[in-house]
């Protein structure tokens, strides 16, 4: 298993739902901003595994969280904006 970074959205201030491809069996570890201020997740993956689509949801503090099966990955601060990042597991 290796740890890789995956960008989940282009900006770090807009709440949104996004989907990315990761190898099957990926274990999503955390969310945060990389050095370029891109919102990313880091995951333990087997790079040789077949890819699957995973879904993520971001919401602002005070905004209603999605009513789906979610795993909270953490809080990301970009200036005065705070986003909460969820992994939407289906």
LINKA-V690681 format. One record per run of one state. SS is the DSSP state (helix for helix, strand for strand, loop for the rest). FROM is the first residue (numbers start at 0). TO is the last residue. Records with the same first field share a line. If there is no record, write none. Layout:
SS = FROM-TO / FROM-TO
This chain:
loop = 0-0 / 9-15 / 23-25 / 33-37 / 45-49 / 60-68 / 78-79 / 88-89
strand = 1-8 / 16-22 / 26-32 / 38-44 / 50-59 / 69-77 / 80-87
